[in-house]
Amino acid sequence: MRVRNLLALSVVLLLSVGAATGSAAHKFAASQQLCLSSGDPNVVAFSTKASSSFYGALFKGEKVLWTCNRFSNSAAAPALVQSCLGDGGQSARSDAPGFVTCWKN
């Protein structure tokens, strides 16, 4: 009986971890889609790694949520900034054409 309960608990735990991981992977899906639709898909780069940012942090403790680099449609920058705020970002930098970085403190 204990083995059966332990097995059932293990299955529930694995399913819950899988669901959490899947939702985290799509956390910035709308921003990523907006970024990718703003230029040549072979050139545009969307990333959640801080090292991919064109910009350095302005303040100590700032964390990169995502970056959209090398997009060709400059009209997309304001929409990407709004998307950053919708993702929980507190600021976005977009003063260089083709580059947006979303920051959180």
N, C-alpha and C positions, 0 to 999 in steps of 0.2 A: 504494500500500500504506500509506503514512504517513497519508494522508487517511482511509482506512478505519479505521485504528487510532485516530486522533484522534476520529473520529466515534463509534466504539464507546465510547471513554473518556468522551466528553462525555455520552452517553446514560446511562452508569452513574453518573456524577457527579450528573446531574440527578435521577435516580431516588432516589439516596441522600439528597439534600437534601430532596426531597419527602417521603420517609419520616420523616426527622428532624423536619421541620416539622409533619407530621401528628401524630406522637406527642407533641410539645411542646404542641400545642393541646389534647390530651386528658389532660394531666398531672394536672389536678385535677378530672377528670370526676366522680369519686365524691363529692367534697366539694360540687361544684356541684349535683349531683342532690339531695343531702341538703338543701342550702340551698333549692333551688327547691321541694322537696316539703314544706317547712315553713311554707308560707303561700300567700297569693294570688299566682299567677304574674304578675299585672299589677303587683304592688307590690314583691315581693322583688327585690333586686339582688345579684348575685354578680359580683365583679370581681377582677382581678389588679392593678389600678392602685392605687398608694399613695394617690392623691388621693381615692379612694372610701371610705377608712377613716373611721369615726366617731371613732376614737382617734388620738392622736399617738404617736410613738415614745417609749418610756420611756427607752431607752438609745441612745447614739450608735452608729450603724452598723446599727441594726435595719432590716430590710427587710420590707415587706409581701409575703407570698406570695399571699394572697387575702383578700377580705372578703365577708361575708354580712350585708347590711343590711336592716332593716325586715321581718324575718320575724315571723309571728304566733304560732307554736308555741314557747313558751318552753321546753318539755321537750326541744327539739332542740338547745339550746345545749351540753349535755355531749357529745352525739354529734358535734357540729361540732368541739368541742375535740379529741376523740379523732381525728377525721378529719384535723385539722391536724397532729397528731403523726405520723400515718401518711403525710402528704404531705412529711415532712421538716422541718416547722416545729418550732421549739424552744419556742415559747410561744404561747398564744392568750389573748386578752382578751375576756371575755364578761360583764362585770359590769353593763352596761346592757341592759335587756330589748330583744331584737330585733336586737342587733348582736354580731357575732363578727369579730375580726380575727386572722388567723394570721400570726405573725412568725417571721423567721429572722435570726440574727445574722450 
